[in-house]
Each structure stands twice: as C-alpha cells, then as structure tokens.
Amino acid sequence: MPERDPNPRDEAGYGWLYGPDDDATQVVGASSSYPPGGPGAYSAPPPQGPPNEPHQRPSDLPPMQYPDAAPPSQGGGGRGAGTRGGGRRWLRPGRIITLLLVAWLVFLIAVPVWAWGNIEKVDASPGGERPADQPGTTYLLVGSDSREGLTKEQRKELATGDAEGRRTDTIMMMHVGSGPTTLVSIPRDSIVPIPGHGRTKINAAFAYGGPKLLVETLENTTGVRIDDYVEIGFGGFVNMVDAVGGVEICPKKAIKDKDAGLKLAKGCQEVDGATALGYARSRHTYATQDLQRVQSQREVLGAIAGAVKSPSTFLNPFRYAGVVSSATGSLRIGGNVGPLSLGRFAWNLSGAMGGSGHNCTVPIADASVRWDKERALQLFEYIKTDKTDKITKAVCTKDGLPAS
C-alpha cells in the first residue's frame, strides 16, 4: 500500500488534533484514546463503570431528565418530610371548616344522647277502654310542684314550701298535626268526674292516681286520646330559665305575692328562673285567680321555648349543654315517648305561642271555672279530627271566657 503523503500540519506535531481529514474537525473527547505528546496534550480520565464494560460516548447516553419541581430537601424523616406542600393540605381553610362542622354536629347529637339517660320514665297509659287512635299527636304537659332535687335553701328561696309528693300546678294539652299547633290550658280547679272519686277538682286526679288517672280523667272528659306524657318539676323549670339567660315577661299590673315569693313592677322585664317560677304560680293578686295564672304559665313556657330555639343556644356550647341537662334533670315522660317525639314537642311548643298556632284556655261558662260544655266539645272535636285550622276565637280564647 503506498504511503500517505504526510500532512503538512503534522510537522508541528498537531496532526492528532486536526485528524487525517483536511476538511473535517473532530470533537475533542469523542475518541476513547488520545495520542501522546505535544505541548498542551490532554490526558483523559479513566472511564467509569464496571471492568470490561465498553466506555460509552456522550452521544450514546440517554438525554437528561429534569424534574418539573424543585428536588425534595435532604432533611430527615419519612415520606412526607421533604414535601412542604403535603403537610399544608390538611391545614387548608376548607378542610378546617369541614372538620369543625363535623365535630360540632357530633357534639349537638352527643349531649342529648347522654342526657336521655337521666330522664325518668313513667307508665302513663291507663288500662281499660280508651279513645281510638286519632290523627296527629296530642301531648299532655304537666307542671308538678315536686320539690325533688331542690335543697332546703332552694325551697326557701323559691317559696315552694316543704310539701312532699306531687301535685299539678299546670295541666296543658298540646296537639300537633296537619293544622296549626294548638295549646289548651286546663285550669287545675276545673270540676270534672274522676274515675272512682266522683266529681272534684281535676288536679286531685294526679294526687289520687298519678299520671295514669290524670290521663284517664282527661280522655273520658274530652274524648281526646293522649298520646304522649311530659312532666317537669319546679327545679327543672327554674334551671331552664337560668340556662337560657332569663326570659321576658310582661305583667299587666304590679304584682306582690308573698306566697309565691314574688314582687314585680308592671310592664315587660327580663327575669331569672326563680322570678319566672313565682310569676307562673301566682294567682292571689288576680280577681280571676286560676284563669290568669294559666295565661301566665303559657307566657313563660312560650318565652322559654323561644329562647331555647334561638341560634345562640346552638352556637354556645355551654348554654346548649346547660339547657339540655336542666331540661332532662327534672323531667318525667311516658314510657312510650321517644327522643324524636320529645324533640317535636319542644320544637312545637313555641309555635303555639308565637302566633303560628292557637293558645287558649278550655272554654268555661264563668269565673267559677265551670266548663262551657257546648264550646268545649266543639274545641275538642277539632282536635280529635285534626282540624285545628277551623278553630276560631269563638271556642279558643286566652281566659276561656266567651269572646266579647
């Protein structure tokens, strides 16, 4: 093979740099071996990788992959330790609000469930023949003068005396159905026939035979079937008023009643539990006595129910827990009354007093509390048939007397 003409550029010893081709230029470092010698000669580092593995040229390597986000920090611990945004996901405002709402809902449910175990159950269903089932639900609400749960100091402060047992200071029937809720007061001095005891005051039925005899007496007299029984004592009444921060009452005249421990000025005013109880019990300063007292009782119950339903009760955990515990602490209910029925009773009580329902006294003929038979039977017929939308002022007045 004929010898190649020497490249004139090799004369200076730089032929290795320019290569054998006059017109081509090679990339430095592209060759795996470099000729020695010459000033400024570069000596390549030894190839990396396992022994006997052919050295790869840069053009043979895969393209570098660049991450979209900054690399995780090298600080210690765990899968999410290096991801700053991961921990903040749980602290987003939406998640915090959701967690708080769930916790609040659990609290609102848990408190009544806990308090339910404190309610005393009684058998209020009389034996024998009773009115057939009727549409809607009719509750019997009894405010008893039970002193259970009151200390000697509290009895003195509330002017309740030391009488033992239970008597009925308040008797009301409330009907909840397809029409307006209707609340009817039964004056405790009403003369009615009590099974086994002749004709006498209706509150004697409770003293003689407790809830069963009172329910039986009312069903026989009115023809209305009593579905659920609710009774609250003095202590629960006072504590509920205090739990909601007091209620507003509006006496139409100044009241001074030593027996009820009461001294009030005329006009609307905010009162505490002890004063509200005295106001609901007072009757000696009124000419109509028991007829005025039942109106005061409905006024106070309506104020309590309205305060309990206010948003502040459900937004203030201390007030909410206080209302529930005070209401259940002195409460007795019929054995058939469930949580939903009791809640429905409490919710509708304010409706009857707030203008969306009827609140009245059983129709009477005169101030001696003799029932007006014709008007009374008409009122109870509307309740029995769940036609409370037809009730008029002719049969439903605040004092029970005929509308003038």
C-alpha positions in Angstrom: 0.0 0.0 0.0 1.5 3.3 -1.0 2.4 5.6 1.9 0.2 8.5 2.6 1.6 11.9 1.9 2.4 13.5 5.1 0.1 16.2 6.2 1.9 19.5 6.4 0.1 20.2 9.7 1.8 17.2 11.3 5.1 18.9 11.0 4.4 20.9 14.1 3.2 17.8 15.9 -0.5 18.7 15.9 -1.8 16.2 13.5 -3.6 14.3 16.2 -5.7 17.4 16.8 -6.8 18.1 13.3 -7.2 14.4 12.2 -6.4 12.8 9.0 -9.1 14.6 7.0 -8.3 18.1 6.0 -11.9 19.1 5.8 -13.2 17.5 9.0 -13.0 18.7 12.5 -13.5 16.2 15.4 -15.0 16.9 18.8 -12.4 16.8 21.5 -13.0 13.9 23.8 -15.1 12.0 21.3 -12.3 9.4 20.9 -11.6 6.8 23.5 -7.8 7.3 23.1 -5.6 10.3 22.6 -2.2 10.4 21.0 0.5 11.4 23.4 2.9 14.2 23.1 3.0 17.7 22.1 2.7 20.7 24.2 -0.6 21.1 26.0 -1.6 17.5 25.4 -4.7 16.4 27.4 -4.8 13.2 29.3 -8.4 11.9 29.6 -9.6 10.4 33.0 -10.1 6.7 33.1 -13.6 5.5 32.0 -16.2 5.0 34.8 -18.2 1.8 35.2 -17.6 -1.9 35.8 -14.5 -3.5 34.4 -14.6 -4.8 30.9 -17.6 -2.7 30.1 -17.2 -0.6 26.9 -16.9 3.1 27.6 -19.9 5.0 26.3 -19.6 8.1 24.3 -21.8 11.1 25.3 -23.8 10.7 22.2 -24.8 7.2 23.3 -26.1 8.3 26.7 -29.9 8.9 27.3 -31.0 12.6 27.5 -31.0 14.0 31.0 -34.4 14.2 32.7 -35.2 17.5 34.5 -37.9 17.4 37.2 -40.8 19.9 37.0 -40.5 20.9 40.7 -37.6 21.5 42.9 -36.0 18.3 44.3 -37.0 17.3 47.9 -34.9 18.5 50.7 -32.5 16.1 52.1 -33.6 16.6 55.7 -34.8 13.7 57.8 -37.6 11.8 58.1 -40.4 10.0 56.4 -42.3 10.1 53.2 -43.8 13.5 53.5 -40.9 15.1 55.4 -39.4 16.7 52.3 -42.7 17.8 50.7 -43.5 21.1 52.2 -46.9 21.4 50.5 -48.1 18.0 51.6 -48.4 19.0 55.3 -50.3 22.1 54.4 -53.0 20.3 52.6 -54.6 19.3 55.9 -54.5 22.9 57.0 -56.4 24.4 54.2 -59.4 26.6 55.4 -62.0 24.4 53.7 -60.7 21.3 55.5 -60.6 23.1 58.8 -64.2 24.4 58.5 -65.4 20.9 57.5 -63.7 19.3 60.5 -65.1 21.9 62.8 -68.6 21.4 61.5 -68.4 17.6 61.8 -67.1 18.0 65.4 -70.0 20.4 66.2 -72.6 18.1 64.8 -71.3 15.3 66.9 -71.4 17.5 70.0 -75.0 18.5 69.2 -76.1 14.9 69.0 -73.9 13.5 71.8 -75.3 15.9 74.5 -78.9 14.9 74.2 -78.0 11.2 73.9 -76.1 11.5 77.1 -78.9 13.4 78.8 -81.5 11.0 77.7 -80.3 8.5 80.3 -81.2 11.0 83.0 -84.9 11.2 82.2 -87.3 9.3 84.4 -89.8 7.1 82.6 -93.3 6.5 84.0 -96.2 4.5 82.9 -98.9 7.0 81.9 -101.1 4.7 79.8 -104.4 3.9 81.6 -106.0 0.5 81.4 -109.5 -0.3 80.2 -111.3 1.3 77.3 -109.7 4.3 75.7 -110.5 6.6 72.7 -109.3 5.0 69.4 -106.2 6.3 67.7 -106.6 9.8 66.2 -104.7 11.7 63.6 -101.8 13.9 64.7 -100.2 13.7 68.2 -101.7 15.0 71.4 -99.3 15.7 74.3 -100.3 16.1 78.0 -97.9 18.6 79.7 -97.9 18.6 83.4 -96.1 21.1 85.6 -95.8 19.4 89.0 -94.9 21.0 92.3 -92.4 18.3 93.0 -89.5 19.6 95.2 -87.2 16.7 94.2 -83.7 17.9 93.5 -84.2 21.1 95.5 -82.1 21.8 98.6 -83.7 23.2 101.7 -82.1 26.6 100.9 -83.6 26.5 97.3 -87.0 25.6 98.6 -86.9 28.7 100.9 -85.6 30.9 98.1 -88.3 29.7 95.7 -91.1 29.8 98.3 -92.1 26.3 97.4 -92.7 25.1 100.9 -91.8 21.6 102.1 -94.8 19.6 100.9 -94.0 16.1 99.8 -95.2 14.2 96.8 -96.5 15.7 93.6 -99.5 17.9 92.7 -100.3 19.6 89.4 -99.8 23.3 89.2 -100.0 23.2 85.4 -102.1 21.0 83.1 -102.0 21.6 79.3 -102.9 19.6 76.2 -100.9 20.3 73.0 -102.0 18.9 69.6 -99.5 18.7 66.7 -100.9 17.7 63.4 -101.6 18.9 59.9 -103.0 22.2 61.0 -101.8 24.9 63.4 -100.3 23.6 66.7 -102.9 24.1 69.5 -102.1 24.5 73.2 -105.0 24.3 75.6 -104.7 25.1 79.3 -106.9 23.1 81.8 -107.4 25.1 85.0 -106.5 22.9 87.9 -109.7 23.9 89.7 -111.9 22.6 86.9 -114.6 20.3 88.4 -114.7 17.0 86.4 -115.7 13.4 87.1 -112.6 11.4 88.3 -113.0 7.6 88.0 -113.5 6.1 91.4 -113.6 9.5 93.2 -116.7 11.3 92.0 -116.8 14.9 90.8 -114.0 17.1 92.1 -111.1 19.3 91.1 -109.1 17.9 88.2 -105.7 18.2 89.9 -106.9 15.7 92.5 -106.7 13.0 89.9 -102.9 13.3 89.8 -102.8 13.3 93.6 -105.0 10.1 93.8 -103.6 8.1 91.0 -100.6 9.9 89.3 -100.2 10.2 85.5 -102.4 7.2 84.7 -105.5 8.5 86.5 -105.0 12.0 85.2 -104.8 10.8 81.6 -107.8 8.6 82.1 -109.8 11.5 83.5 -108.9 13.8 80.6 -109.7 11.2 78.0 -113.1 10.4 79.5 -113.9 14.1 79.8 -112.7 15.4 76.4 -112.8 12.4 74.1 -109.3 13.2 73.0 -106.7 10.4 73.1 -103.5 11.4 74.9 -100.5 10.0 73.0 -97.5 11.3 75.0 -97.0 12.4 78.6 -94.4 15.0 79.7 -93.9 16.3 83.2 -91.5 18.8 84.6 -90.9 19.8 88.2 -90.0 23.1 89.9 -86.3 22.5 89.7 -86.2 21.9 86.0 -88.4 24.9 85.3 -86.1 27.3 87.2 -82.9 25.8 85.8 -84.1 26.0 82.2 -84.9 29.7 82.5 -81.4 30.3 84.0 -79.7 28.2 81.4 -81.1 30.4 78.6 -80.1 33.6 80.5 -83.5 34.6 81.7 -86.8 35.3 79.9 -89.0 38.3 79.2 -92.4 38.5 80.9 -95.0 41.3 80.6 -97.3 41.6 83.6 -100.2 43.9 83.0 -100.2 45.1 86.6 -97.7 45.3 89.6 -97.7 42.0 91.5 -96.8 41.4 95.1 -97.5 37.8 96.2 -95.9 36.6 99.4 -97.0 33.0 98.9 -95.2 32.9 95.5 -92.2 34.9 96.8 -92.9 37.5 94.1 -92.7 41.2 93.7 -92.9 42.6 90.2 -93.4 46.0 88.6 -95.9 46.5 85.8 -94.6 46.1 82.2 -92.1 43.9 80.2 -88.9 42.9 82.0 -86.2 40.3 82.0 -86.4 37.8 84.9 -84.4 34.9 86.2 -85.6 31.3 86.9 -86.9 31.9 90.5 -88.9 35.0 89.5 -90.3 33.2 86.4 -91.5 30.4 88.6 -93.2 32.8 91.1 -94.9 34.5 88.2 -96.2 31.2 86.8 -97.5 30.2 90.2 -99.0 33.4 91.4 -102.8 33.8 91.4 -103.8 35.6 94.6 -103.3 39.1 93.2 -105.8 38.5 90.4 -109.6 38.6 90.6 -109.8 35.7 88.2 -107.0 33.8 90.1 -106.6 30.5 88.3 -107.7 31.9 84.9 -105.0 34.5 85.0 -102.4 32.0 86.2 -102.8 29.7 83.3 -102.2 32.6 81.0 -99.0 33.5 82.8 -97.9 29.9 82.6 -98.3 29.8 78.8 -96.5 33.1 78.6 -93.5 31.8 80.5 -93.4 28.5 78.6 -93.6 30.3 75.3 -90.7 32.5 76.3 -88.6 29.5 77.4 -89.3 27.7 74.2 -88.5 30.7 72.0 -85.2 31.2 73.9 -84.3 27.6 73.5 -84.9 27.6 69.8 -82.7 30.8 69.2 -79.4 30.3 67.3 -77.4 31.4 70.3 -78.4 28.2 72.1 -76.9 26.0 69.4 -73.9 28.2 68.9 -72.9 28.5 72.5 -71.8 25.1 73.8 -72.1 26.0 77.5 -75.7 27.3 77.0 -76.6 24.3 74.9 -75.3 21.8 77.4 -77.0 23.7 80.3 -80.4 23.8 78.6 -80.3 20.1 77.8 -79.1 19.0 81.2 -81.5 21.2 83.1 -84.5 20.2 81.0 -83.8 16.5 81.4 -82.8 16.7 85.1 -86.4 17.3 86.4 -88.3 15.6 83.5 -90.5 12.6 83.6 -92.0 11.2 80.4 -94.3 8.4 79.4 -92.6 5.1 78.7 -93.7 5.2 75.1 -92.2 8.7 74.4 -89.1 8.5 72.2 -86.4 11.1 71.6 -87.9 12.3 68.3 -91.4 12.7 69.8 -89.9 14.7 72.7 -87.9 16.9 70.4 -91.0 17.5 68.3 -92.9 18.5 71.5 -90.2 21.1 72.5 -90.0 22.5 69.0 -93.7 23.0 68.5 -94.3 24.5 72.0 -93.0 27.9 70.9 -95.0 27.7 67.6 -98.3 27.6 69.6 -97.2 30.7 71.5 -95.5 32.6 68.6 -98.6 33.4 66.5 -98.4 30.4 64.1 -100.7 28.3 66.3 -103.5 28.6 68.8 -103.1 29.0 72.6 -106.2 29.2 74.8 -107.9 28.0 77.9 -110.6 25.3 77.8 -113.9 27.1 77.2 -115.7 28.0 80.5 -119.0 29.5 81.3 -117.9 31.8 84.1 -115.1 32.7 86.5 -116.0 29.7 88.7 -114.3 27.5 86.1 -117.4 25.6 85.1 -116.8 24.3 81.6 -118.9 25.6 78.8 -120.0 22.2 77.5 -121.1 23.2 74.0 -118.0 25.3 73.2 -115.6 22.8 74.9 -116.9 19.9 73.0 -116.6 21.8 69.7 -112.9 22.7 70.5 -112.1 19.1 71.4 -113.8 17.8 68.3 -111.5 19.9 66.1 -108.5 18.4 68.0 -109.8 14.8 67.7 -110.2 15.1 64.0 -107.0 17.1 63.4 -108.9 20.0 62.0 -107.3 22.7 64.1 -107.3 25.1 61.1 -111.0 25.5 61.8 -110.6 26.7 65.4 -111.9 30.2 65.8 -112.0 32.8 68.7 -115.5 31.6 69.5 -114.0 28.5 71.1 -110.4 29.5 71.7 -109.8 32.5 74.0 -106.9 33.2 76.3 -109.0 33.1 79.5 -111.6 30.6 78.3 -114.4 33.0 78.6 -116.6 33.8 75.6 -115.1 36.4 73.3 -116.8 39.8 73.8 
